[in-house]
Structures are given as structure tokens and as C-alpha cells.
Amino acid sequence: MNENNASQIRDRVNEIYRQESRSIFATLIRLIGDFDLAEEAMHEAFAVAVKQWLRDGIPANPKAWLVSVGRFKAIDTIRRRTRFDASLAELAQHLDTSDTTVTEDEDVEDDRLRLIFTCCHPALSREAQVALTLREVCGLTTEEIASAFLIAPPTLAQRIVRAKAKIRDARIPYQVPAIAELPDRLDTVLQTIYLVFNEGYAASSGTALTRTDLSEEAIRLGRLVVELLPDAEAIGLLALMLLQESRRTARTSATGDLILLEDQDRSIWNQAYIVEGRTLVRQALSSPQFGSYTIQAAIAAVHSEATSAEATDWAQIVALYDLLMRAEPSPVVDLNRAVAVAMRDGFLAGLQRIDNILSKGDLADYHLAHAAKADLCRRLGRVTEASESYQRALTLVKQEPERRFLEKRLQELN
């Protein structure tokens, strides 16, 4: 084989790893029943592929080939370990005799869905669900996940280890739940995916406003769930993520500074995401079972239709927030509704609503509530009140681009 062909095969192996490794990993978990052993077996299978495919050529079904080799590698590993743990002999025998033929891509995709539901099992804490999903389903490194959530890598690693142990010890099944269990379990999966997206779309703290890798992984997971389980709220969540992500490039300046929605260059919004998102919103709204994700997506769709902040249909947005407050009431939703009311009925009407929300104490430590009040006071010419609210927001903000934005606003007031 000449060097050019060898290079092409190596490139193909790398491409398969990038595109298919997590689905191969998911299938190996189903076959082997152990996260760490499946990960080890997958990497060994790819190592074998580099050598054998250079000699024999790429097989007709590379994915099935890699699963098969990974399974045999796992059996070899278990047999070596039986010298120290005799209980593993039964597992090795089971793997040796079980049918692991992968004939359709759908088989592998179903395995990925099973893996998502396993990682998001309600027996695990929310922190463990997110960490395990990012590590095992998305393939992010422990260091990347720890960095995203500003915790020490060893702490994150222990969280993942404990979650895997809980799955093993509690014998949590590696499967999509039964129909009767699906609504509650699906909700956990969607919440986890959206939490991952939010951390990528607007990082909770740190020097960067966004984490593209996290938001893209969340969208990929959202697509996977919709493809295999087209529930209305799953469709609504995917629409919401696409519509929000469509504004990414317009949300920051060349220097990484925050640009508010009203000041963004809408010509650089991702139109492909917007078109797809609107289509999905209409699809989700046609179902009688849609919920809060679909309503939020509908709000984002209204924003995407406006050529400017002034041209936005604020009356429709307020009406949608009214619907959202009935579906999933929360102080944050109430705050967002108050801002929309300010744009529809005037800044004073919005300010009165925000003052009422803050007086209840639920958002006393939420920097965006104080920033919203400061902005309306600034627009009304109430400089002293605006300054006080900006200063309060600055004591609470954790993200550097937002801090710079608030400091700039405060300087402009003075």
C-alpha cells in the first residue's frame, strides 16, 4: 500500500472516531454492562483498526466491525481479570456466547438513546446526571466538564465515579423506560440537555460569555432524542436551542464584550437555524401535549421574525409569557415577562412589576433582576436608582463579559 492510500485510511479512521465513537461506545456498554470496560474496549478496537485496515482495507460495515472487535477485547480483558476475581468468568462466558451483530444504524442509535436515559436516571443527582451525560454521551473530557462548571477536575471525576457505581450497584437498567414511565423520565432527560445548553449559551461564570462545544453537544443530543422519540416537548426544546443558538455570533463583539439583543446585528443571525427552529415550533404547537419548552421556543421565534427591537411584536411576547406563567410559573419567567411589558406598555409599567418581584425576595441575589431594574431606571432618567441597581448587580455577577458590560453602563451614568 502506498503512502497516499495509507494516509486516506488513517484519515477515515479518525473521521469514524469523531463521528461514531460515542455511538459505538453506547453499544459496547449495552453488550458489556460496564462504562469503563466499554471505553477501554472501544479505544482498543480503534487501535486495532488502524493496523488491520491498513493491511486488509476498510470493512463494508466499519461500525459493526469496531463493535465486534471491542467486544472481543472486552472478553479478553475480563478473562485476564478472572485470575483475581472468579465472579467475572460468568460475564466472560455470557459475552462470548451472546449475539452482538450490528446490522442497522438504528440499532446503534437506539443504544445512544438508552445511554442518555441511563445517565439521566432519577436515582442520580442532577449534578451527576449532567456530568455523566457530558462525559459518556458527549465524550467531553473530565477537565473540560470541570472547567465549564468551575469545579476541580478531581471533584468532577469522583462525581462521575460515584454515579457509575450507583448505576452498577443499583442495577439501573440500560434501556429506554416503559411507556408508563416515559413522561417523567423524558422530562429529566430534556432538563439535563437544556442545562447543558444553557451553560454553553451563557456560561454561569468565567472569562467567556459562551461555550460553543457545550451548546453544540446539547443540540446534537436534542436532535437524537427527537429522531428517536419525537415527543412534542422534545421538538420544542430542539427548536428553542436552535433559535437561541442562531444569535451566537451577534451576541459578542470582536473583543468578547456582551451585545444585548436590541443592539445585535440581525443580518448575521444563523438563518438556517432560524428556519429549522420555526418549523419545529409549528410542529410542536400542533400537538395538544406541548409545554414550557415549546412556549419558550415560540417566544424566541417571535424575536427571530423581527427586523429590529422596535419592530418586535411585544404584545404577542407578553401573551406567550402569560401562557408560560400558567405552564411553569417562576420568578425568572415573571421577570422576563416584566421586561416584555416594559417594551409593550412603557418603561414605568415594567419597572413597577420588577420592583414588585424584587420585594418578594426570590430574586434578591439574581444579578439579572437588578440589571433589568437598572436598565429601566436608566431609560427613565432615574440616575441614582439606576446606579444603585447596577452596583448591586455588580456584586452578584460572576461572568467577566457581563461584569464589563455593567461597569460600562455605570460609567456612562456617571
Secondary structure, DSSP 8 states (H G I E B T S, - for coil): --HHHHHHHHHHHHHHHHHHHHHHHHHHHHHH--HHHHHHHHHHHHHHHHHHHHHH---SSHHHHHHHHHHHHHHHHHHHHTTT-TTHHHHHHHHHHS------HHHHHHHHHHHHHHHT-TTS-HHHHHHHIIIIIS---HHHHHHHTT--HHHHHHHHHHHHHHHHHTT--SS---GGGHHHHHHHHHHHHHHHHHHHHS-SSBS-S--HHHHHHHHHHHHHHHHH---HHHHHHHHHHHHHHTTGGGSB-TTS-B--GGGS-GGGS-HHHHHHHHHHHHHHHTSTT--HHHHHHHHHHHHHH-SSSTTS-HHHHHHHHHHHHHHS--HHHHHHHHHHHHHHH-HHHHHHHHHHHHHTSTTTT-HHHHHHHHHHHHHHT-HHHHHHHHHHHHHH--BHHHHHHHHHHHHHH-
